[in-house]
Amino acid sequence: MFTINRLGSPKTLRRCLGSTNVIESPNSGIRRRTRRVTYWRDRRMVVRWVAASLLDMEKRFKRIMGYE
């Protein structure tokens, strides 16, 4: 939060980046899409599932307010 204020960014951008929602939303979406997987074969499988989840969620992400 202090870094965002010190950068002198616009008020709308500070409001958007000042919360953890930008981070928590994708994390909860990944959890929601992978909760039924009971056996992870290897690290590559985890990366594939996470990437597929993020690509699916990307369509519904909102734009960051105040970005120019």
N, C-alpha and C positions, 0 to 999 in steps of 0.2 A: 504494500500500500504506500509506503513512504517513497519508494522508487517511482511509482506512478505520479505522485504529487510533485516530486522533484523534477521530473521530466517536463513539466509544464504542458501536459497534454490537455486537450479540450475536455470540458466537463462531462460530456456524454461518453467519451472514451474512458475516462476515469471511472465513471459509474459502472460501465460494463466490465472492465478489467479488474475493478476493485473487489469483486466477489469471486468466490471459488466455483460459481456455476459453470463457467466455461470449461473447467476441468472435470467437475463432478458429473455433468450430463453425459459426456462420452463414456466415462467409466461405468455409469449405471447401465447405459445401453449395451456395453460389452458384457457386463454381468448378466443382463437379461437374456442375451442371445446365446450365451455359453453355459448357462446354469445346468442344463441337462446332459452335458458332456461329462461322462464319468471316468473315462480313460483317455488320458493324453499320451499318445505314443511317443512323441518327441517334441523338441522345442519348435521345429518347423511347423508342426501341426497347430501349435498354439499361435504362432505368428500368422498362419493362414486364417485362422478363425478370427483373430483380432482385426486383421486387415479387412476381411469380408464384412465384419460387423461395422467397422468405421466407414467403409464404402457405402454400405446400406444406409447408415445414419446420415451421411453427408448430404443426402437429398433434403433432409429435414432440418439441417442446421440453419440457424438464423444468422444474418450478417451482424458483424460487430458494429455497434452503434458508434458513430463518430470517426469511423475509419475513412481516410481519404487517400 
